[in-house]
């Protein structure tokens, strides 16, 4: 009888230890993961991003007609930005993200305006939809009649 009681207490101790270990592992995983998905898009975009790719989907349209097909953006919290193209020309400007609801779906659009004050060149683009796919990647899409352009931004 005493043996059964000791065996029962031993199993209980092992089970409590396993539960405690699982709890600590769960807490560690939860706190070590990125919390970016909890932030608003206005906060997630802050920082330096490069255009890694631009894809055309559908018929027609020419990627070379787009103002931003390469280069690096630095988005600042105050709504300003700096853009450096592949020729290392610096543009300064602004950005804005607008949240809209369409057919019970939340959509965010991105407006970018940039000016090269040396050459007085103005670049502007309105992205109809933007989505963060991870902490270090977001897509911005331009919709047109028979085609769309998807620009990929990466940190």
C-alpha atoms as an extended CHARMM CRD file, in Angstrom:
* protein
*
       155  EXT
         1         1  UNK       CA              0.0000000000        0.0000000000        0.0000000000  PROA      1               0.0000000000
         2         2  UNK       CA              2.8160000000        2.3940000000        0.9080000000  PROA      2               0.0000000000
         3         3  UNK       CA              4.4930000000        1.5980000000       -2.4170000000  PROA      3               0.0000000000
         4         4  UNK       CA              1.3400000000        2.6230000000       -4.3360000000  PROA      4               0.0000000000
         5         5  UNK       CA              1.0940000000        5.9090000000       -2.4500000000  PROA      5               0.0000000000
         6         6  UNK       CA              4.7460000000        6.7400000000       -3.1730000000  PROA      6               0.0000000000
         7         7  UNK       CA              4.3100000000        5.7680000000       -6.8030000000  PROA      7               0.0000000000
         8         8  UNK       CA              1.2070000000        8.0180000000       -7.0530000000  PROA      8               0.0000000000
         9         9  UNK       CA              3.0610000000       11.0040000000       -5.5180000000  PROA      9               0.0000000000
        10        10  UNK       CA              6.0130000000       10.4400000000       -7.8610000000  PROA      10              0.0000000000
        11        11  UNK       CA              3.7320000000       10.4760000000      -10.9380000000  PROA      11              0.0000000000
        12        12  UNK       CA              1.9890000000       13.5980000000       -9.6620000000  PROA      12              0.0000000000
        13        13  UNK       CA              5.3360000000       15.3330000000       -9.1580000000  PROA      13              0.0000000000
        14        14  UNK       CA              6.4490000000       14.4000000000      -12.6940000000  PROA      14              0.0000000000
        15        15  UNK       CA              3.1650000000       15.6540000000      -14.2000000000  PROA      15              0.0000000000
        16        16  UNK       CA              3.4100000000       18.9630000000      -12.3120000000  PROA      16              0.0000000000
        17        17  UNK       CA              6.9890000000       19.3580000000      -13.5160000000  PROA      17              0.0000000000
        18        18  UNK       CA              5.9600000000       18.7080000000      -17.1160000000  PROA      18              0.0000000000
        19        19  UNK       CA              3.0890000000       21.2210000000      -16.8880000000  PROA      19              0.0000000000
        20        20  UNK       CA              5.4000000000       23.8340000000      -15.3570000000  PROA      20              0.0000000000
        21        21  UNK       CA              8.0080000000       23.2840000000      -18.0700000000  PROA      21              0.0000000000
        22        22  UNK       CA              5.3620000000       23.5640000000      -20.8150000000  PROA      22              0.0000000000
        23        23  UNK       CA              4.0690000000       26.7750000000      -19.2680000000  PROA      23              0.0000000000
        24        24  UNK       CA              7.5470000000       28.3530000000      -19.2100000000  PROA      24              0.0000000000
        25        25  UNK       CA              8.2460000000       27.2700000000      -22.7960000000  PROA      25              0.0000000000
        26        26  UNK       CA              4.9060000000       28.7330000000      -23.9410000000  PROA      26              0.0000000000
        27        27  UNK       CA              5.5810000000       32.0340000000      -22.1960000000  PROA      27              0.0000000000
        28        28  UNK       CA              9.0960000000       32.1810000000      -23.6630000000  PROA      28              0.0000000000
        29        29  UNK       CA              7.8230000000       31.5560000000      -27.2090000000  PROA      29              0.0000000000
        30        30  UNK       CA              5.0400000000       34.1140000000      -26.8230000000  PROA      30              0.0000000000
        31        31  UNK       CA              7.3630000000       36.8710000000      -25.6140000000  PROA      31              0.0000000000
        32        32  UNK       CA             10.2070000000       36.0920000000      -28.0140000000  PROA      32              0.0000000000
        33        33  UNK       CA              8.0100000000       36.3720000000      -31.1220000000  PROA      33              0.0000000000
        34        34  UNK       CA              7.6710000000       39.6660000000      -32.9570000000  PROA      34              0.0000000000
        35        35  UNK       CA              4.7110000000       41.7810000000      -31.9050000000  PROA      35              0.0000000000
        36        36  UNK       CA              4.6750000000       43.7960000000      -35.1480000000  PROA      36              0.0000000000
        37        37  UNK       CA              1.3240000000       42.3580000000      -36.1780000000  PROA      37              0.0000000000
        38        38  UNK       CA             -0.1840000000       44.1590000000      -33.1820000000  PROA      38              0.0000000000
        39        39  UNK       CA              1.1100000000       47.5580000000      -34.3490000000  PROA      39              0.0000000000
        40        40  UNK       CA             -0.7550000000       49.8600000000      -36.7060000000  PROA      40              0.0000000000
        41        41  UNK       CA              0.4740000000       50.0830000000      -40.2980000000  PROA      41              0.0000000000
        42        42  UNK       CA              1.6020000000       53.6720000000      -39.5890000000  PROA      42              0.0000000000
        43        43  UNK       CA              4.0480000000       52.3370000000      -36.9950000000  PROA      43              0.0000000000
        44        44  UNK       CA              5.0970000000       49.1860000000      -38.8830000000  PROA      44              0.0000000000
        45        45  UNK       CA              6.2420000000       51.0920000000      -41.9580000000  PROA      45              0.0000000000
        46        46  UNK       CA              8.6920000000       53.2900000000      -40.0150000000  PROA      46              0.0000000000
        47        47  UNK       CA             12.2760000000       52.5360000000      -41.0560000000  PROA      47              0.0000000000
        48        48  UNK       CA             14.2590000000       51.7910000000      -44.2000000000  PROA      48              0.0000000000
        49        49  UNK       CA             12.8320000000       49.6030000000      -46.9620000000  PROA      49              0.0000000000
        50        50  UNK       CA             14.1180000000       48.6540000000      -50.4030000000  PROA      50              0.0000000000
        51        51  UNK       CA             12.0640000000       47.7100000000      -53.4140000000  PROA      51              0.0000000000
        52        52  UNK       CA             13.0120000000       44.0980000000      -54.0310000000  PROA      52              0.0000000000
        53        53  UNK       CA             10.6620000000       43.3340000000      -56.9220000000  PROA      53              0.0000000000
        54        54  UNK       CA              7.8070000000       44.6930000000      -59.0220000000  PROA      54              0.0000000000
        55        55  UNK       CA              5.4320000000       42.2240000000      -60.6900000000  PROA      55              0.0000000000
        56        56  UNK       CA              2.8230000000       42.8520000000      -63.3470000000  PROA      56              0.0000000000
        57        57  UNK       CA             -0.3110000000       40.7270000000      -63.1620000000  PROA      57              0.0000000000
        58        58  UNK       CA             -2.7490000000       40.6200000000      -66.0840000000  PROA      58              0.0000000000
        59        59  UNK       CA             -2.6380000000       42.1020000000      -69.5710000000  PROA      59              0.0000000000
        60        60  UNK       CA             -1.0560000000       45.3840000000      -70.6560000000  PROA      60              0.0000000000
        61        61  UNK       CA              0.7920000000       47.9940000000      -68.6710000000  PROA      61              0.0000000000
        62        62  UNK       CA              4.5020000000       48.6080000000      -68.5510000000  PROA      62              0.0000000000
        63        63  UNK       CA              6.5360000000       48.4290000000      -65.3430000000  PROA      63              0.0000000000
        64        64  UNK       CA              8.9910000000       51.0060000000      -66.7020000000  PROA      64              0.0000000000
        65        65  UNK       CA              6.1920000000       53.6170000000      -66.5720000000  PROA      65              0.0000000000
        66        66  UNK       CA              6.0470000000       53.3610000000      -62.7770000000  PROA      66              0.0000000000
        67        67  UNK       CA              7.8670000000       56.0620000000      -60.7750000000  PROA      67              0.0000000000
        68        68  UNK       CA              9.2280000000       53.5960000000      -58.1980000000  PROA      68              0.0000000000
        69        69  UNK       CA             10.7050000000       50.3180000000      -59.4820000000  PROA      69              0.0000000000
        70        70  UNK       CA             13.9020000000       50.1830000000      -57.4380000000  PROA      70              0.0000000000
        71        71  UNK       CA             15.7300000000       52.0600000000      -54.7080000000  PROA      71              0.0000000000
        72        72  UNK       CA             15.4340000000       52.5800000000      -50.9570000000  PROA      72              0.0000000000
        73        73  UNK       CA             12.8240000000       54.3870000000      -48.8940000000  PROA      73              0.0000000000
        74        74  UNK       CA             13.1670000000       55.6390000000      -45.3490000000  PROA      74              0.0000000000
        75        75  UNK       CA              9.7520000000       56.2940000000      -43.8150000000  PROA      75              0.0000000000
        76        76  UNK       CA              9.7060000000       58.5900000000      -40.7750000000  PROA      76              0.0000000000
        77        77  UNK       CA              7.0560000000       58.7110000000      -38.0310000000  PROA      77              0.0000000000
        78        78  UNK       CA              6.1130000000       62.3080000000      -38.8620000000  PROA      78              0.0000000000
        79        79  UNK       CA              4.9280000000       61.3100000000      -42.3730000000  PROA      79              0.0000000000
        80        80  UNK       CA              8.0730000000       62.4140000000      -44.1960000000  PROA      80              0.0000000000
        81        81  UNK       CA             10.2760000000       60.1560000000      -46.2910000000  PROA      81              0.0000000000
        82        82  UNK       CA             13.5400000000       59.9680000000      -48.1530000000  PROA      82              0.0000000000
        83        83  UNK       CA             13.8970000000       57.9810000000      -51.3630000000  PROA      83              0.0000000000
        84        84  UNK       CA             17.2080000000       57.1460000000      -53.0350000000  PROA      84              0.0000000000
        85        85  UNK       CA             16.9030000000       55.6920000000      -56.5310000000  PROA      85              0.0000000000
        86        86  UNK       CA             19.3540000000       53.3850000000      -58.3250000000  PROA      86              0.0000000000
        87        87  UNK       CA             21.2950000000       56.4130000000      -59.6550000000  PROA      87              0.0000000000
        88        88  UNK       CA             21.8290000000       57.4940000000      -56.0210000000  PROA      88              0.0000000000
        89        89  UNK       CA             19.6120000000       60.5840000000      -56.4120000000  PROA      89              0.0000000000
        90        90  UNK       CA             17.9820000000       61.7210000000      -53.1690000000  PROA      90              0.0000000000
        91        91  UNK       CA             14.2850000000       62.6050000000      -53.1450000000  PROA      91              0.0000000000
        92        92  UNK       CA             12.4540000000       63.9800000000      -50.1080000000  PROA      92              0.0000000000
        93        93  UNK       CA              8.7450000000       63.8850000000      -49.5950000000  PROA      93              0.0000000000
        94        94  UNK       CA              5.8160000000       62.4950000000      -47.6800000000  PROA      94              0.0000000000
        95        95  UNK       CA              3.7910000000       59.3390000000      -47.1990000000  PROA      95              0.0000000000
        96        96  UNK       CA              0.3200000000       58.5780000000      -45.8980000000  PROA      96              0.0000000000
        97        97  UNK       CA             -1.6120000000       55.3900000000      -45.1870000000  PROA      97              0.0000000000
        98        98  UNK       CA             -5.3960000000       55.5690000000      -45.3600000000  PROA      98              0.0000000000
        99        99  UNK       CA             -7.5610000000       52.8230000000      -43.8820000000  PROA      99              0.0000000000
       100       100  UNK       CA            -10.8480000000       52.1600000000      -45.7200000000  PROA      100             0.0000000000
       101       101  UNK       CA            -13.6270000000       49.6240000000      -45.4190000000  PROA      101             0.0000000000
       102       102  UNK       CA            -14.9580000000       48.1030000000      -48.6460000000  PROA      102             0.0000000000
       103       103  UNK       CA            -17.5860000000       45.3670000000      -48.6080000000  PROA      103             0.0000000000
       104       104  UNK       CA            -16.8520000000       44.4280000000      -44.9790000000  PROA      104             0.0000000000
       105       105  UNK       CA            -13.1110000000       44.2530000000      -45.7290000000  PROA      105             0.0000000000
       106       106  UNK       CA            -10.4580000000       46.6120000000      -44.3770000000  PROA      106             0.0000000000
       107       107  UNK       CA             -8.0990000000       47.9390000000      -47.0590000000  PROA      107             0.0000000000
       108       108  UNK       CA             -5.1220000000       50.2430000000      -46.5710000000  PROA      108             0.0000000000
       109       109  UNK       CA             -3.8590000000       52.4790000000      -49.3400000000  PROA      109             0.0000000000
       110       110  UNK       CA             -0.4100000000       54.0900000000      -49.4750000000  PROA      110             0.0000000000
       111       111  UNK       CA              0.3120000000       57.4770000000      -51.0400000000  PROA      111             0.0000000000
       112       112  UNK       CA              3.9520000000       58.4080000000      -51.7260000000  PROA      112             0.0000000000
       113       113  UNK       CA              5.1560000000       61.8160000000      -52.9630000000  PROA      113             0.0000000000
       114       114  UNK       CA              8.8540000000       62.5670000000      -53.4630000000  PROA      114             0.0000000000
       115       115  UNK       CA             10.7880000000       65.5180000000      -54.9230000000  PROA      115             0.0000000000
       116       116  UNK       CA             14.3770000000       65.8240000000      -56.1330000000  PROA      116             0.0000000000
       117       117  UNK       CA             14.9370000000       69.4800000000      -55.1990000000  PROA      117             0.0000000000
       118       118  UNK       CA             18.1510000000       69.6920000000      -57.2510000000  PROA      118             0.0000000000
       119       119  UNK       CA             16.5080000000       68.7750000000      -60.5800000000  PROA      119             0.0000000000
       120       120  UNK       CA             12.9090000000       69.6760000000      -59.6200000000  PROA      120             0.0000000000
       121       121  UNK       CA             11.7380000000       66.1520000000      -60.4870000000  PROA      121             0.0000000000
       122       122  UNK       CA              8.5190000000       65.0150000000      -58.7800000000  PROA      122             0.0000000000
       123       123  UNK       CA              7.5780000000       61.3560000000      -58.2890000000  PROA      123             0.0000000000
       124       124  UNK       CA              4.2040000000       60.3180000000      -56.9570000000  PROA      124             0.0000000000
       125       125  UNK       CA              2.4240000000       56.9970000000      -56.5910000000  PROA      125             0.0000000000
       126       126  UNK       CA             -0.8940000000       55.8940000000      -55.1250000000  PROA      126             0.0000000000
       127       127  UNK       CA             -1.0180000000       52.2300000000      -54.1140000000  PROA      127             0.0000000000
       128       128  UNK       CA             -4.6110000000       50.9990000000      -53.9020000000  PROA      128             0.0000000000
       129       129  UNK       CA             -3.8000000000       48.2800000000      -51.3910000000  PROA      129             0.0000000000
       130       130  UNK       CA             -0.9160000000       47.4430000000      -49.0880000000  PROA      130             0.0000000000
       131       131  UNK       CA             -0.3800000000       44.4010000000      -46.8770000000  PROA      131             0.0000000000
       132       132  UNK       CA              2.3570000000       43.4090000000      -44.4810000000  PROA      132             0.0000000000
       133       133  UNK       CA              3.2580000000       39.7840000000      -45.1070000000  PROA      133             0.0000000000
       134       134  UNK       CA              5.8730000000       39.6990000000      -42.3190000000  PROA      134             0.0000000000
       135       135  UNK       CA              7.9280000000       42.0230000000      -40.1330000000  PROA      135             0.0000000000
       136       136  UNK       CA             10.3950000000       42.5610000000      -42.9770000000  PROA      136             0.0000000000
       137       137  UNK       CA              8.1300000000       42.5100000000      -46.0510000000  PROA      137             0.0000000000
       138       138  UNK       CA              5.0890000000       44.3260000000      -47.3500000000  PROA      138             0.0000000000
       139       139  UNK       CA              3.3580000000       44.4550000000      -50.7190000000  PROA      139             0.0000000000
       140       140  UNK       CA              1.7650000000       47.5070000000      -52.2930000000  PROA      140             0.0000000000
       141       141  UNK       CA             -0.5790000000       46.9850000000      -55.2440000000  PROA      141             0.0000000000
       142       142  UNK       CA             -1.7200000000       49.3160000000      -58.0080000000  PROA      142             0.0000000000
       143       143  UNK       CA             -4.9270000000       48.1730000000      -59.7030000000  PROA      143             0.0000000000
       144       144  UNK       CA             -5.6870000000       49.1490000000      -63.2800000000  PROA      144             0.0000000000
       145       145  UNK       CA             -8.2610000000       47.9700000000      -65.8350000000  PROA      145             0.0000000000
       146       146  UNK       CA             -6.7940000000       44.6930000000      -67.0730000000  PROA      146             0.0000000000
       147       147  UNK       CA             -3.6460000000       44.5380000000      -64.9960000000  PROA      147             0.0000000000
       148       148  UNK       CA             -2.1090000000       45.3560000000      -61.6550000000  PROA      148             0.0000000000
       149       149  UNK       CA              1.3830000000       45.9960000000      -60.3750000000  PROA      149             0.0000000000
       150       150  UNK       CA              2.6170000000       44.4980000000      -57.1040000000  PROA      150             0.0000000000
       151       151  UNK       CA              5.6350000000       46.1990000000      -55.5390000000  PROA      151             0.0000000000
       152       152  UNK       CA              7.5130000000       44.2280000000      -52.8660000000  PROA      152             0.0000000000
       153       153  UNK       CA              9.2650000000       46.1880000000      -50.1200000000  PROA      153             0.0000000000
       154       154  UNK       CA             11.8210000000       44.4950000000      -47.8520000000  PROA      154             0.0000000000
       155       155  UNK       CA             13.9100000000       45.6450000000      -44.9020000000  PROA      155             0.0000000000
